[in-house]
Amino acid sequence: FAAAVPILLRFAESAYVYDVEVAPTAWFTEQSVQPRPGVRVATGAGLSTLRVGSIAPHGLLWIGYEYQFALGAEPPVHVFKIGSRVGLDWDY
Protein backbone atom coordinates (compact mmCIF):
# COMPACT_ATOMS: atom_id res chain seq x y z
CA PHE A 1 0.00 0.00 0.00
CA ALA A 2 1.32 3.47 -0.86
CA ALA A 3 0.13 6.89 0.25
CA ALA A 4 1.11 10.42 -0.79
CA VAL A 5 0.12 14.01 -0.07
CA PRO A 6 0.81 15.83 -3.36
CA ILE A 7 1.34 19.54 -3.86
CA LEU A 8 0.37 20.18 -7.46
CA LEU A 9 0.88 23.32 -9.51
CA ARG A 10 -1.15 23.44 -12.71
CA PHE A 11 -0.44 25.87 -15.51
CA ALA A 12 -3.01 26.33 -18.28
CA GLU A 13 -2.27 28.05 -21.56
CA SER A 14 -5.12 28.05 -24.07
CA ALA A 15 -5.89 24.32 -24.55
CA TYR A 16 -2.59 23.11 -23.05
CA VAL A 17 -2.20 21.99 -19.43
CA TYR A 18 1.07 21.49 -17.53
CA ASP A 19 1.43 19.95 -14.06
CA VAL A 20 4.37 20.03 -11.65
CA GLU A 21 4.07 17.88 -8.53
CA VAL A 22 6.00 17.24 -5.32
CA ALA A 23 4.77 14.81 -2.66
CA PRO A 24 5.93 13.16 0.53
CA THR A 25 5.14 9.44 0.27
CA ALA A 26 4.88 6.40 2.53
CA TRP A 27 5.06 2.73 1.58
CA PHE A 28 3.44 0.14 3.80
CA THR A 29 4.64 -3.45 3.30
CA GLU A 30 3.98 -6.84 4.81
CA GLN A 31 7.62 -7.12 5.96
CA SER A 32 7.55 -4.02 8.18
CA VAL A 33 5.00 -2.48 10.51
CA GLN A 34 6.73 0.89 10.12
CA PRO A 35 5.94 2.83 6.90
CA ARG A 36 8.87 3.58 4.59
CA PRO A 37 9.05 7.36 3.98
CA GLY A 38 9.95 8.83 0.61
CA VAL A 39 9.44 11.66 -1.83
CA ARG A 40 7.97 11.94 -5.33
CA VAL A 41 8.56 14.53 -8.06
CA ALA A 42 6.50 14.43 -11.22
CA THR A 43 5.48 16.44 -14.25
CA GLY A 44 2.75 16.15 -16.82
CA ALA A 45 1.63 17.79 -20.04
CA GLY A 46 -1.60 17.48 -21.96
CA LEU A 47 -4.74 19.04 -23.33
CA SER A 48 -7.91 20.48 -21.91
CA THR A 49 -11.13 20.57 -23.89
CA LEU A 50 -13.72 23.31 -24.03
CA ARG A 51 -15.54 23.96 -20.80
CA VAL A 52 -18.99 22.37 -20.66
CA GLY A 53 -20.93 24.40 -18.13
CA SER A 54 -18.78 24.41 -15.00
CA ILE A 55 -16.69 21.35 -15.99
CA ALA A 56 -13.48 21.32 -18.05
CA PRO A 57 -12.14 17.81 -18.86
CA HIS A 58 -8.41 17.30 -19.34
CA GLY A 59 -5.94 14.52 -20.13
CA LEU A 60 -2.18 14.50 -19.51
CA LEU A 61 0.83 12.27 -20.10
CA TRP A 62 2.57 11.94 -16.76
CA ILE A 63 6.10 10.96 -15.69
CA GLY A 64 7.35 10.69 -12.13
CA TYR A 65 10.25 9.61 -9.95
CA GLU A 66 9.99 8.32 -6.38
CA TYR A 67 12.78 7.81 -3.89
CA GLN A 68 12.05 5.69 -0.84
CA PHE A 69 14.60 6.13 1.94
CA ALA A 70 16.47 3.18 3.46
CA LEU A 71 14.65 1.59 6.37
CA GLY A 72 16.62 -0.59 8.75
CA ALA A 73 18.40 -3.27 6.70
CA GLU A 74 16.36 -2.50 3.58
CA PRO A 75 18.21 -0.42 0.95
CA PRO A 76 16.71 2.73 -0.62
CA VAL A 77 14.34 2.23 -3.56
CA HIS A 78 14.21 4.22 -6.81
CA VAL A 79 10.97 4.06 -8.83
CA PHE A 80 10.26 5.62 -12.24
CA LYS A 81 6.62 5.91 -13.26
CA ILE A 82 4.94 6.86 -16.52
CA GLY A 83 1.26 6.97 -17.30
CA SER A 84 -1.72 9.16 -17.94
CA ARG A 85 -3.85 11.42 -15.81
CA VAL A 86 -7.44 12.16 -16.78
CA GLY A 87 -9.67 14.46 -14.82
CA LEU A 88 -12.28 17.16 -14.58
CA ASP A 89 -11.75 20.71 -13.34
CA TRP A 90 -14.91 21.87 -11.63
CA ASP A 91 -15.66 25.56 -11.23
CA TYR A 92 -18.76 26.00 -9.15
N, C-alpha and C positions, 0 to 999 in steps of 0.2 A: 504494500500500500504506500502511495506517495501523496504528500500534501505540499501545497505552496501558497504563498500570499503574494500575488504579483502586483507590481506597480507598473502600469501600462500608460505610455504616452502615445496618443494617436494623432497623426497629422493627416489632414484631408486637403487635397488640392484638386479641385474640379471633380472628376470621377475617380481619381487615384487616392488610395488609402495606404498609409505607412504606419507601422507599429514598432515601438521600441519597448522592451520589457526587461525588468530586473525583478527577481523574486528570491526570497529565502525559501529553502525547501527542507523537507524532512522525509526520510525513507524509514518505513517500519517493516522489519523482516521477521521471519519465524525464528531466526538464529539469535536475535537479540531483543530484549525487552525495551532497551533504550533506543529512541529514534536516532538515525544517522543524519546530522545536519549537513546542509549544503547550500549552494547558490546556483541560480539559473540566469543566464542572459540570453535574450532572443530578439529576433527582428522579423518583420513580415512586410510584404508588399502585395497590393492587390487592387481590386476595383470595387466601387460602390455604384449601385444602380440609382435610378431616379427615386426620389422619396415618394412613397405611396401613403398619403395621409400623414400620419406622424411616425411612420416606420421607413427606415432606409436600410435595405439589405446590403451586405457586403461579403466578399470572399477574398481571402489572402493566401499566398504561399508563405509558409512559416519555417524558419530554421532556428534551432536553439542549441545551447551548450549548457550542460549541468556538471558541476563539480561537487562530489560528495566527499567530505572530509574523512580522514582515517578515523576509525573507531576501535579502540583497543588493539587487537592483533590484526584486524581487517585493514587492508591497504585502502588508499583513496580510490575513488571511482570517477572516471571521465565518461560522460554520455553525450553523444551528438544526436540531435533529433531533427527530423524534417517531416513536414506534413502540410495540412491545410487548416484554415480557420474560417468558419462560416458563421455569420451572425446577423443580428438585427440591431440597429441603433434606434432607440425609441425616444422620441421627443414629445413629452406630454404637454 
